[in-house]
Amino acid sequence: MFRRALNCAVVPVVAAFTVLHGGSQARAEEIPKAAPGHRLITHYEGGPATAAPLPGEAPPQHPYLAPNGRSGMHSDAAGSATSPWSGPLGKNLQVTSEKIAALGGECATATFDSGGRLVTVCGTFSGFKVKLLEPRTLATLAEYQLPQRSSTVEAITSLDFAKIFKDTSGGAYFYLDDQDRAVLADSRQHVLRLAHSQNPDGSWKFTVDDDWDLTGHVPHDCVTWTNLWPSGTCDPVTSVMPDWEGRIWWVTRQGRVGTVDPATSQIRSVRLEGEEIQNSFSVAQDGVSIVSDHALYGFRAAADGTPEVQWRQTYDRGTGTKPGSVNQGSGTTPDLFGDGYVAITDNADDRMNVLVYRRGTDVAADRRLVCKVPVFGSGASTTDNSLITWGNSIVVENNYGYENPTSLLLGKSVVGGVARIDVRADGSGCDTVWESAVRAPSVVPKLSTANGLIYFYEKEPNAWGIDGWYLTAVDFRTGERRWRQLTGTGPLYDNNWAPITLGPDGTAYVGVFNGIVAVRDR
């Protein structure tokens, strides 16, 4: 009760602070950096790194996705969270930003079209916006307004803003396809395919190439301003991804799994009764990997497109939702890596475990589990972000204690922690390679395989109550923090579950509460 009252009291203060600094503009407008304490804390620590490329092979390129590193929140179809190009090395760093809206405006998933422009979805209180951004100036070239989510209406009418921060639906998980089109599910339970193009006068626009209505398969009596007290059920669509045959798969919060055939518009679906799906999912040639709050699944589509379970593996879901988790279950999107492995985390009560399984359909039940490795401290471990996988290595981040931007006000932080775990070459188990004390409250981190650095978004506790946010680079091989750069202070710079995305030009982009931040070597 106390925590809920605190959230309701503080979030409007954050919103009011944002309103005082003006509204959104078509051209880039910097997010104010002059929050209290901005000049009283270190702006840069460490020193520039030297690029040390990592050996190994990238995940297979999906035929229906934009090139690896450009296509979605988790970088590729395998969910590796890696980028094939270098991020910033820490040389005389430049920090710029764009404010998206007067209230909110966080740009979560960022992708890059074939011309290097950003295609992103930004959340505002009036609804999500699909935006096309110029990569250097962050100026808005075009935008497409999506409908407002039910959780936003519920949050405003009930003054319980936690509803917004734990809603993963409405377009946050989208992907860019092989023709530079953004594919997403909006809050009306429609799957849209959006193209962007340049007009004769040089301006840009979005157009809807395809619109598939899922409401025949998904309950859709949702809260809106004209339907404040619905009597039915609303089941938001969480995420979409294509399989290797080009079908568009979709999942819902209440455990529905479905497909759309773009050639025929035929829709098929099944339901995992009593289970929730709050994360995205990953795809390989051998099938689709989906994790619910009860189990990890391997799916394939039948001849008519109906999803069929190939195998199911339960895990320890604990006895409740931890602070830092969206629900009582795994917070990870499955990672497909190595020699037929899939990795997730569980939600075990005392210490969360990293779980690695063999994902083949012919694997005996007693051989499916490769390893179960406990991570972080007793009674203080959870993650609600994707793992990083490269070769046989896994990197996991601790989000325990983060719930929304009110969690870290007045100099507070999380217990933090990062660990690297490697699967043994003979598949006989896993070993912890290193552990780091880096505190990354809620970011989806990224690994540059071109320079060997992992990028986190860090916040240290501060006795003076100063809320400083840093882009931090960690050596993949050793776990050593190489450098960190201040992006800004105050709640406007909280990333609130958004990822770091490494651009083809070497820029690191971070979605933050009031828009997007870019950090690059000068």
C-alpha positions in Angstrom: 0.0 0.0 0.0 2.8 2.4 0.9 4.7 1.7 -2.3 1.6 2.3 -4.4 0.9 5.5 -2.7 4.4 6.7 -3.2 4.3 5.9 -6.9 1.1 7.8 -7.4 2.5 10.8 -5.5 5.9 11.0 -7.3 5.1 10.2 -10.9 2.9 13.3 -11.4 5.8 15.3 -10.0 8.0 13.8 -12.7 5.4 14.6 -15.3 5.1 18.2 -14.1 8.8 18.7 -14.3 8.7 17.5 -17.9 5.8 19.9 -18.8 7.8 22.9 -17.5 10.4 22.4 -20.2 8.1 22.7 -23.2 6.4 20.5 -25.8 7.6 18.4 -28.6 8.8 19.9 -31.9 9.4 18.5 -35.4 13.0 19.5 -35.1 15.3 18.0 -32.5 15.1 19.6 -29.1 17.6 18.7 -26.3 16.3 17.1 -23.1 17.3 19.5 -20.4 20.5 18.4 -18.6 20.5 21.1 -15.9 18.7 19.0 -13.3 19.9 19.5 -9.7 23.5 18.3 -9.3 24.4 18.1 -12.9 27.7 20.0 -12.4 28.5 18.3 -9.0 29.2 14.8 -10.2 31.8 13.3 -12.5 31.0 13.5 -16.2 33.6 11.0 -17.4 35.6 8.2 -15.8 38.1 5.8 -17.1 39.9 6.0 -20.4 39.3 5.2 -24.1 39.4 1.6 -25.0 41.1 0.0 -28.0 38.9 -2.1 -30.2 39.5 -5.9 -29.7 37.1 -7.8 -32.0 35.7 -11.0 -30.7 36.2 -14.3 -32.6 33.1 -16.3 -33.5 30.2 -16.4 -35.9 27.1 -14.1 -35.8 23.7 -15.6 -35.6 22.2 -16.7 -38.9 20.7 -13.8 -40.9 16.9 -14.2 -40.9 15.6 -13.9 -44.5 12.6 -11.7 -43.5 14.4 -9.4 -41.2 16.6 -6.3 -41.7 20.3 -7.2 -41.3 21.5 -8.3 -37.9 22.0 -5.4 -35.6 19.4 -3.3 -37.4 16.1 -5.3 -37.0 14.8 -5.1 -33.4 15.2 -4.7 -29.7 17.3 -7.8 -29.3 19.4 -7.2 -32.5 18.5 -10.3 -34.5 16.2 -13.3 -34.8 18.2 -15.3 -32.2 17.9 -12.5 -29.6 21.6 -12.3 -29.1 21.7 -8.6 -28.2 25.0 -8.2 -30.2 26.0 -5.8 -32.9 28.4 -6.5 -35.7 29.8 -2.9 -35.7 31.7 -1.0 -33.1 30.0 1.3 -30.5 31.8 4.3 -29.0 35.3 3.6 -27.6 35.2 6.5 -25.2 37.2 9.1 -27.1 36.1 12.7 -26.3 32.5 11.6 -26.2 29.6 13.8 -27.4 26.2 13.4 -25.9 23.0 14.7 -27.7 19.4 14.0 -27.2 15.9 14.6 -28.6 12.9 15.4 -26.4 9.8 13.6 -27.9 6.9 15.0 -25.9 6.0 17.3 -23.1 4.9 14.2 -21.1 6.8 11.0 -21.4 8.1 10.3 -24.8 10.5 7.3 -24.3 11.8 5.8 -27.5 12.3 2.1 -26.7 13.1 -0.2 -29.7 15.3 1.5 -32.3 16.1 0.0 -35.7 17.9 1.3 -38.7 16.8 1.3 -42.3 19.1 0.7 -45.3 20.0 4.4 -45.3 21.0 4.4 -41.7 18.0 6.4 -40.5 16.4 5.4 -37.1 13.0 3.8 -37.1 11.7 3.8 -33.6 8.5 3.7 -31.5 8.2 6.3 -28.8 5.6 6.1 -26.0 3.7 9.2 -25.0 0.5 9.7 -22.9 -1.4 10.3 -26.2 -0.3 7.0 -27.7 2.8 5.5 -29.2 4.4 7.2 -32.2 6.4 5.4 -34.9 9.1 7.9 -35.8 11.8 8.2 -38.5 14.8 10.1 -37.1 17.9 11.5 -38.7 20.7 9.6 -37.0 23.1 12.5 -36.3 20.8 15.4 -35.4 17.9 13.2 -34.1 15.5 15.4 -36.0 12.1 13.9 -36.7 11.7 13.2 -40.4 8.2 11.5 -40.2 5.9 10.1 -37.6 2.9 7.8 -37.5 0.4 8.1 -34.6 -0.7 4.8 -33.0 -3.8 4.5 -30.8 -3.5 5.0 -27.1 -3.0 1.9 -24.9 -5.7 0.8 -22.4 -3.1 0.9 -19.6 -2.6 4.6 -20.2 -6.3 5.3 -19.8 -6.4 3.1 -16.7 -3.4 4.8 -15.2 -4.8 8.3 -15.7 -8.3 7.5 -14.4 -7.0 5.5 -11.4 -3.8 7.6 -10.8 -1.9 4.3 -10.7 0.9 4.9 -13.1 2.5 1.5 -12.4 0.0 0.1 -15.0 1.9 1.9 -17.7 5.4 0.8 -16.6 4.5 -2.9 -16.6 2.6 -2.9 -19.9 4.8 -4.5 -22.7 2.1 -4.3 -25.4 1.1 -1.7 -28.1 4.1 -1.7 -30.4 7.2 -1.5 -28.1 8.3 -4.9 -29.4 8.3 -4.4 -33.2 10.7 -5.4 -35.9 12.1 -4.0 -39.2 11.7 -6.4 -42.1 13.9 -7.1 -45.1 12.1 -4.3 -47.0 12.6 -1.6 -44.3 9.1 -1.9 -43.1 8.1 -1.7 -39.4 5.9 -4.6 -38.3 4.0 -4.2 -35.0 0.8 -5.0 -33.2 -1.0 -1.9 -32.0 -3.4 -1.6 -29.0 -6.4 -2.4 -31.2 -5.1 -5.9 -31.7 -4.2 -5.2 -35.3 -0.8 -6.2 -36.9 0.4 -3.3 -39.1 3.2 -3.3 -41.7 4.4 0.3 -42.1 6.6 1.5 -45.0 8.3 4.9 -45.1 9.3 6.8 -48.2 10.4 10.2 -49.4 8.1 12.7 -51.1 9.1 14.7 -54.2 9.7 17.8 -52.0 12.2 15.8 -49.8 9.9 15.3 -46.8 9.2 11.8 -45.5 6.0 9.9 -44.7 4.8 6.6 -43.3 2.1 4.5 -45.1 0.3 1.4 -44.0 1.2 -1.4 -46.5 -0.9 -4.1 -44.6 -3.3 -4.2 -41.7 -4.4 -7.6 -40.2 -7.2 -7.6 -37.7 -6.6 -10.2 -34.9 -9.8 -9.4 -33.0 -11.5 -12.6 -34.2 -8.9 -14.5 -32.2 -8.1 -12.1 -29.3 -10.6 -10.7 -26.8 -10.7 -7.0 -27.4 -13.2 -5.3 -24.9 -10.5 -2.9 -23.8 -10.6 0.3 -21.7 -10.8 3.4 -23.8 -12.0 7.0 -23.2 -15.4 5.9 -24.7 -15.4 2.5 -22.9 -14.2 3.2 -19.3 -15.9 0.2 -17.7 -15.8 -2.7 -20.2 -17.7 -5.9 -19.2 -15.6 -8.2 -21.3 -11.9 -9.2 -21.6 -9.0 -7.4 -23.1 -5.9 -9.4 -24.2 -3.1 -7.1 -25.5 -0.7 -8.3 -28.1 2.8 -8.3 -26.7 5.2 -9.0 -29.6 5.5 -10.0 -33.2 8.3 -11.8 -35.2 8.5 -13.6 -38.5 9.5 -17.3 -38.9 11.8 -18.6 -41.6 8.9 -19.2 -43.9 7.7 -15.6 -43.6 4.7 -16.1 -41.4 4.2 -13.4 -38.8 4.0 -14.9 -35.3 2.3 -13.0 -32.5 1.8 -13.6 -28.7 -0.5 -12.0 -26.2 -0.3 -11.2 -22.5 -2.9 -13.9 -21.6 -1.0 -16.7 -23.4 -2.3 -16.7 -26.9 0.1 -17.7 -29.7 -0.8 -17.1 -33.3 0.4 -16.6 -36.9 -0.6 -14.4 -39.8 0.2 -15.6 -43.3 1.0 -12.4 -45.2 0.2 -14.0 -48.6 -3.3 -15.1 -47.7 -4.1 -13.1 -44.6 -5.0 -16.3 -42.9 -4.8 -16.2 -39.1 -4.4 -19.2 -36.8 -4.0 -19.3 -33.0 -3.8 -21.5 -29.9 -3.9 -20.6 -26.2 -1.6 -21.6 -23.3 -4.3 -21.8 -20.6 -3.5 -20.1 -17.4 -0.2 -18.7 -18.6 1.1 -15.1 -19.4 3.5 -14.0 -22.1 5.1 -10.6 -21.2 8.3 -10.9 -23.2 9.3 -11.1 -26.9 10.4 -14.4 -28.5 13.1 -15.7 -30.8 13.2 -17.6 -34.1 15.6 -20.0 -35.8 15.3 -22.3 -38.8 14.2 -25.1 -36.4 11.3 -23.2 -34.9 10.1 -20.5 -32.5 11.1 -20.2 -28.9 8.6 -18.6 -26.5 8.8 -18.3 -22.7 5.6 -17.9 -20.6 5.5 -17.3 -16.8 5.4 -21.1 -16.4 7.4 -22.7 -19.1 9.8 -22.5 -22.1 8.4 -23.7 -25.4 9.6 -24.8 -28.8 6.9 -24.2 -31.4 6.5 -24.8 -35.1 3.6 -24.1 -37.5 1.4 -26.8 -39.0 0.7 -26.8 -42.7 -2.2 -24.4 -42.2 -0.2 -22.1 -40.0 -1.6 -23.3 -36.6 1.1 -23.1 -33.9 2.1 -26.5 -32.5 4.1 -27.2 -29.4 7.2 -29.3 -30.2 8.4 -29.4 -26.6 7.7 -27.8 -23.2 10.1 -27.3 -20.3 8.9 -25.9 -17.0 11.2 -23.9 -14.7 11.2 -22.6 -11.1 8.8 -19.6 -11.2 9.1 -18.8 -7.5 6.3 -17.8 -5.2 5.7 -14.2 -6.3 6.7 -11.3 -8.4 10.0 -9.7 -7.4 10.7 -6.0 -7.4 12.3 -5.7 -10.8 10.0 -8.2 -12.6 6.9 -7.6 -14.7 5.3 -10.9 -13.6 5.9 -14.1 -11.7 8.1 -15.8 -14.2 11.1 -15.5 -16.4 11.9 -11.9 -17.5 14.0 -12.9 -20.5 13.4 -13.3 -24.2 14.9 -16.7 -25.1 18.4 -16.6 -26.5 19.3 -19.1 -29.3 23.0 -19.7 -29.5 25.9 -22.2 -29.7 25.3 -25.7 -30.8 21.5 -25.8 -30.6 21.2 -24.1 -27.1 18.5 -21.9 -25.7 19.0 -19.8 -22.6 16.6 -18.0 -20.2 16.5 -17.1 -16.5 14.0 -18.5 -13.9 12.3 -16.7 -11.0 13.6 -18.8 -8.1 12.9 -17.2 -4.8 16.4 -17.1 -3.2 18.7 -16.7 -6.2 17.7 -16.5 -9.8 19.3 -19.1 -12.1 20.6 -18.9 -15.7 19.2 -21.9 -17.5 20.6 -23.4 -20.6 18.7 -26.1 -22.5 19.2 -28.2 -25.7 16.3 -27.1 -28.0 16.1 -30.0 -30.4 12.8 -32.0 -30.7 14.7 -35.3 -30.4 16.3 -34.4 -27.1 15.5 -36.8 -24.2 13.8 -35.2 -21.2 16.7 -36.0 -18.9 19.2 -34.4 -21.3 17.4 -31.2 -22.1 18.9 -29.2 -19.2 22.6 -28.3 -19.9 23.1 -26.2 -16.7 21.5 -24.3 -14.0 23.7 -21.5 -12.6 22.6 -19.3 -9.6 23.6 -15.7 -10.0 23.8 -12.6 -7.7 23.0 -12.3 -4.0 20.7 -14.2 -1.8 17.2 -12.7 -1.8 18.1 -9.9 -4.3 18.2 -11.2 -7.9 16.0 -10.9 -10.9 16.1 -9.7 -14.5 13.5 -8.5 -16.8 15.8 -8.1 -19.8 17.3 -10.2 -22.5 20.5 -12.1 -22.0 23.5 -11.4 -24.2 24.9 -14.5 -26.0 28.0 -14.8 -28.2 29.7 -18.1 -29.0 29.1 -20.2 -25.9 29.0 -17.2 -23.6 26.1 -15.6 -21.7 25.9 -12.2 -20.0 23.2 -11.6 -17.4 22.2 -8.3 -15.6 20.5 -7.9 -12.2 17.4 -5.6 -12.2 16.3 -6.4 -8.6 14.7 -3.4 -7.0 13.7 -1.4 -10.1 10.0 -0.9 -10.8 9.6 2.5 -12.5 11.3 5.9 -12.6 10.1 6.6 -9.0 12.2 3.8 -7.7 15.5 5.6 -8.0 14.7 9.2 -7.2 16.8 11.1 -4.7 20.1 9.3 -5.3 18.8 5.7 -4.9 20.0 2.8 -7.0 19.6 -1.0 -7.2 21.9 -3.7 -5.8 23.1 -4.3 -9.4 25.5 -6.9 -10.7 26.5 -8.4 -14.0 27.8 -11.9 -14.6 29.3 -13.8 -17.6 28.7 -17.6 -17.8 30.2 -19.9 -20.4 28.8 -23.3 -21.6 31.7 -25.8 -21.6 32.9 -26.9 -25.0 31.8 -30.5 -24.4 28.3 -29.4 -23.3 28.8 -31.0 -19.8 27.8 -27.9 -17.9 28.5 -24.1 -17.4 31.0 -22.0 -15.5 31.0 -18.5 -14.2 33.8 -16.5 -15.9 33.5 -13.2 -14.1 31.2 -11.0 -12.0 30.9 -7.2 -12.0 29.4 -4.7 -9.6 28.0 -2.5 -12.4 24.5 -1.2 -11.4 22.3 -1.2 -14.5 18.8 -0.8 -13.2 16.7 -1.7 -16.2 18.5 -1.4 -19.5 18.7 -4.0 -22.3 22.5 -4.1 -22.6 24.3 -4.7 -25.9 27.7 -6.3 -26.9 29.7 -4.9 -29.8 31.5 -7.9 -31.3 33.6 -5.5 -33.4 35.3 -4.0 -30.3 34.7 -6.4 -27.5 32.8 -3.9 -25.2 29.4 -4.5 -23.5 27.4 -1.3 -23.0 25.2 -0.7 -19.9 23.2 2.2 -18.7 24.3 2.7 -15.1 23.2 4.6 -12.0 25.2 4.7 -8.8 23.8 5.6 -5.4 24.5 9.2 -4.4 24.5 10.5 -0.8 23.6 14.0 -2.0 20.5 12.8 -3.8 21.9 13.4 -7.2 20.5 11.1 -9.9 23.3 10.7 -12.5 22.8 8.4 -15.5 25.9 7.0 -17.3 26.6 5.0 -20.5 29.1 2.5 -19.3 31.5 0.3 -21.3 32.6 -3.1 -19.8 35.3 -5.4 -21.3 33.5 -8.6 -22.4 36.6 -10.7 -21.8 37.4 -9.5 -18.2 34.3 -7.8 -16.8 36.4 -4.6 -16.2 34.6 -1.3 -16.5 36.6 0.6 -19.1 34.8 4.0 -19.0 31.5 5.7 -18.3 30.0 8.9 -19.6 27.3 11.0 -18.0 24.3 11.4 -20.2 22.2 13.6 -17.8 20.7 13.8 -14.3 17.2 13.4 -13.0 14.2 11.3 -13.9 14.1 12.4 -17.6 17.2 10.3 -18.2 15.9 7.1 -16.6 15.7 4.6 -19.4 12.8 2.6 -17.8 13.5 -0.8 -19.5 14.5 0.7 -22.9 17.5 -0.9 -24.6 20.8 0.5 -25.7 21.1 0.2 -29.5 24.4 0.5 -31.4 24.1 2.3 -34.7 26.0 1.4 -37.9 27.9 4.8 -37.6 29.2 3.8 -34.1 26.7 5.8 -32.1 25.1 4.3 -28.9 21.4 5.3 -28.6 19.4 5.0 -25.3 15.7 5.4 -25.0 15.0 7.6 -21.9 11.9 8.8 -20.1 11.6 11.9 -22.2 13.0 10.7 -25.5 16.3 9.4 -26.8 19.9 10.0 -26.1 22.9 9.5 -28.5 26.5 9.0 -27.4 29.3 8.9 -29.9 33.1 9.4 -30.2 33.8 12.9 -31.6 
